Structures are given as C-alpha cells and as structure tokens.
Amino acid sequence: MKFKKVLSILNPQPQVGSLEITDVDLKFCEFKFYNPVFHSLKLENGIVKDGKIIDRDKFIASLSELHKKITNSGKKKINIIVNIPDNNIYSQFFNLPNISNTSLEEAAKLNLQMISPINFESAYSDWQIIDANHPQEGNQLEILGSFASKEIIDVFEECLRKAGFIAAAIEFSGLALLRSAAKLGMDVDLKNPFILLYIGPNGLSFNLARNGNLYFNHFVSWQSIYADQRRIAFDSFKKIIIEEIKKVSSFYSTHWGGQITDFYFLSYGLEGEISKTISENFPFKIKPLLIQKYKDVSSQWFSALGSALRGTMPRSEDNIISVASIGTEKEFYREKIIWFIKIWRNIIISSLLVLFITFLGINAFLINLANSLDEKLSAFRLNNQGNVAEISRLRSEVEEINKKIQLVSLAYQERLKWSLFFGKIKEFAGSNISITRIFFQSFNTPILINALASSEETALEFKEKISDNLDAENIEMPINKIISTIKGVEFSISFKIRDLSRL
C-alpha cells in the first residue's frame, strides 16, 4: 500500500471523469476526494436522435457550454470515459481456448471478424475476457466482443475534441450501468445470474450478467416502439417488456441451462406498474436497483457513475472494452505524457529553486560569519598584539568554518552523483520493470534492488544493462529469488559501484 502511494506521487495519474451522452442531455461525473461530482446540460430537441449526432454545430456548442461548467479554463483538456447509448454498439460473447496472450489476441481478432454484425472494415471493435476466474469446460475462456460503426464514433470523437474533451475510452451505457450495480449495488448477489433492465432516455436496455460481468446486451429504442405514434397504450408497452425478457431468459437457458431468479430494474417512472407486470409473468425476485455508498445520488446518474468508476482505474490496468479509434487513444496518451512532463517540470523547478535559495542563504550566512570572525581577528591583532593564543583560536575557527563550507559543497556534489545513479536505474528499468525497493547501507556493502518485471527475459536484460553501463562489480541475480506472480516476475539483483564519479 505504501509503495502504491509512493508510486502515485512519482507517477501521478491524470484525472479521468465520465461523460454520458443521451438524446436529451449530457451528464458529466468525476471523483474528487473519493466523492462523485456531477454536472449536466439539457440538449435541444433534435441535436442527438436515436443515439446519433444530427446537428454537429449545436452539439459542439452544448459540449463547450458543459466544459465551462466543469472548469474555468477554456484551454484545459478534460479526460473522460465516453458513455454512449446502447443502440450504437453491438455486443456478442464467444468462447476461446485458454492460450497464451499473443495467440489469444490473434484468435480474438479473428473471431471478431467472423461474428461482426456489420461490415468489419467499417467498424471499431474490441474485446475483453469476461471472467477468467471461472473457466468453462475444456478450459475455455468466455470473451465479450463489441462493435460500433466508425462513422458514428468518428463524429462523436471529432465533436468532443473540438469542445476540449479527450476520450480515454468509449463504452456503452449497459456496460457502465452494470459496473455500478456490481461495485455499488445494494443487495446485489453477484454469485447468481441476473437481468438488469434500464428504462432510459433512449429506450429499453436488457442486460444479462453472470459473476458480475455483462454477457448479453439487448436494446430496444423508443423509435422502434413508438415509430410515428406520439404515444402507445400501456398494455402494448407491457407486452414489449414481457417479450424482450423472454428473449433474454431464452438466451440464458440455451447457453447455460436453468432459470434466472434475480431481476433488477431502473426506471424514471412507473416502477410499481413495471414491477407488477414482471412479477405476474415471471418467477423472478424483482428489486429496483439501488446503490449503497452514495445513497443521495439519483438513479438517473447510475450509468455516468459507472463510467466514472472506470475512470478511477489506472490506465495501464484498464482492459475493458473500448470502441474508440486508435487516433483517439493515441491522443489521450499524448495528452497524458504532456501532463506528466508539466507536473515533473514544475516539481523539478520548484525543488531546484528551493535548493538554490537554501544554498544562497547558507552561503550568505557563512560568508557573514567568516567576515565577522576576520574583523574580530583584525581587531585582536591591532588591540592586543600579545594575545597570540586568542588569535590562534580565532584562526582555527575560521579554518573550521571553511572546512564546513567545503563539506557542504562536497555533499551537494555527491548528491548529484547519486541522482545520476538513480536516473540510470530508472532508465534501464523502462516501462516493463517496476522498482519496488533500492537498499544501500554503505560503500562497503552491495546495493540491493528488488523489482517486478513483465518476464524473466526483461529481468535479465535489466541485469545486462547494469553490467554494461555502470562501473559495477559482483553483480548477482539469484535464480531462487526469481518468483513468478500474476503481475509478472519478482526478482532481486545486487552489485557494488566502484566509483560514482565514473557514471
């Protein structure tokens, strides 16, 4: 835990919020001091329709207005997880053998091409392992794949970029909502499969979950329900709900057998009628979706809250589905690098400024003290020529002070040498090795480094870099201390530095 805190200080993560886009509004959510903060903006009718941007100029203007609500700096880039309506994304799950990461990546991409419901060349796609902790018979992994039209996503990305937003990832509402249910849901039993129904601004979203993961998403838009009618009878609405729940239940029975017992729903109205309709037709335990940690948060924010939870994850650990273009992901990491450089530039400049002012103060103090002693020495020579002992004592004090000045200068030079040493160690480590500990007791004992590498080959390359580039001797990396873990390979290496001045 302490190491993670130190690492977060050395490599601070940029703030990433979430932006949910619906036909009627924009909802922004981000965590500040572990609590969610919300901003919203209503959209004019017709700017976004059926989950697609119709009027780009007005949509950009609305995004810019929301940007002003979030920050006073018009030039500041706001990093977000983009949450778009379910009807823009197609999802499907499939099985793959539990093979190596490289082969798994190739097999997953090949399967995505085969099952894509739209022209694969005109789609952005991504996949994720749904539940690696519960492999199926034959050691099969369950994979969820998602697809979105490039034409739709490109328009979203263009408008967001022009309004000062940077997309770290693009996901769909059902995936985000299920995350809120799994991480924050009150009385949600993740051991049991369940259906989560969301009746939202864009339509009906039916989500099937197992072990807390999304397996099936089925969306019915209001456009398909109402068509050209201004309203439909509630009996017709109930019939649609019953028919769609049967489809999801049938999907579960076909793939895993048995029946689903738990049913959660989220609606902006008619909760009693909907609950009654479902209970009369299905043997479910029906509950409205509630969250336990942020009880004051309205249910209309649950989907945006789920995407904001994803934004709190370190980007290196986020392997969740994203249908953003490669250009968007590159732009986010470019902004992240710029942000990182600015942070450390300010830290280094501030630190050097403090050191400079400190040394100036010490230098001025020592010079004044030396001048004062010189004056006292001169006075003694003039006024008391016979007091040779006192003059000798004062001369010794002056010499002692000069030695201290030299020691301060030497200490500063030694600090620079060690800074170069630590800089080289960090350079050798690169992005594939995380240094967990550097232990140095004295120049007569070896330097010990504990680290975590992505593989044994990476650890050996690290050892070779130390051997080839540092004036080191007695380099040892015990084989019995190379331990494989889930995150990589833990290892230890020790060596002596002959002379820091040769770095």
Secondary structure, DSSP 8 states (H G I E B T S, - for coil): -HHHHHHHHHS----EEEEEE-SSEEEEEEEETTEEEEEEEE--TTSEETTEES-HHHHHHHHHHHHHHH-S-TT--EEEEEEE-GGGEEEEEEEEE---HHHHHHHHHHHHHHH-SS-GGGEEEEEEES-TTS-BTTTEEEEEEEEEEHHHHHHHHHHHHHTTEEEEEEEEHHHHHHHHHHHHBTT--TTS-EEEEEE-SSEEEEEEEETTEEEEEEEEEHHHHHTT-S---HHHHHHHHHHHHHHHHHHHHHHH-S---EEEEEESS-HHHHHHHHHHHS--EEEE--BSSSTTS-GGGHHHHHHHHHHTS-GGG--S-----HHHHHHHHHHHHHHHHHHHHHHHHHHHHHHHHHHHHHHHHHHHHHHHHHHHHHHHHHH-TT-HHHHHHHHHHHHHHHHHHHHHHHHHHHHHHHHHHHHHHHHHHTTTEEEEEEE---TTS-EEEEEEESSHHHHHHHHHHHHHHS-EEEEE--GGG-EE-SSSEEEEEEEEES-GGG-
